[in-house]
């Protein structure tokens, strides 16, 4: 299970044992987070209010795989359907397909 504070601090809790595997990790240099983490394809998506989506590796070790920006504020969690990631920005709806 992954938790993120509004200040961008990530905590990973092993669901089976309840043990904290890591906490207080930042996916980027800062920012505020209003949306919830979203799991997809072995990755966790964390989108900041600045419009940056940080992709971290799902698992018991903290690893940021990449960071992408939509260039406008985002206050919602990403949504996923049929392999497409949807991100609702302040002015646009972004659809990102593989």
C-alpha positions, 0 to 999 in steps of 0.5 A, spaced: 500 500 500 502 506 498 500 513 501 502 520 499 501 526 504 499 533 501 507 535 501 509 529 497 512 524 502 511 517 500 510 511 505 510 504 502 506 499 507 507 491 506 499 489 506 500 482 508 504 484 514 503 491 515 510 493 516 513 500 513 518 498 508 519 506 507 517 512 508 518 520 507 521 519 500 519 524 495 518 523 488 521 530 486 523 536 488 517 538 492 510 540 490 503 539 493 499 533 492 491 533 492 490 526 488 491 519 491 496 514 488 494 510 482 497 503 481 498 501 474 502 496 470 507 495 476 508 502 477 505 507 482 503 514 479 503 520 483 501 527 480 502 533 483 498 540 483 504 543 479 502 537 473 507 533 474 506 525 474 512 521 478 512 514 476 515 510 481 516 502 481 511 498 485 515 494 490 518 494 497 524 499 494 523 506 493 525 508 485 523 514 481 522 511 474 520 518 470 517 524 471 512 527 466 509 534 466 502 536 462 504 543 463 498 546 467 495 545 474 492 538 476 488 537 482 485 530 481 488 523 481 490 520 474 484 515 471 486 509 467 481 505 462 483 500 456 491 502 457 490 509 457 492 514 462 487 520 463 489 526 467 485 532 468 488 538 468 486 545 469 484 547 462 485 540 458 483 533 459 490 529 457 489 522 454 496 518 454 496 511 451 502 506 450 
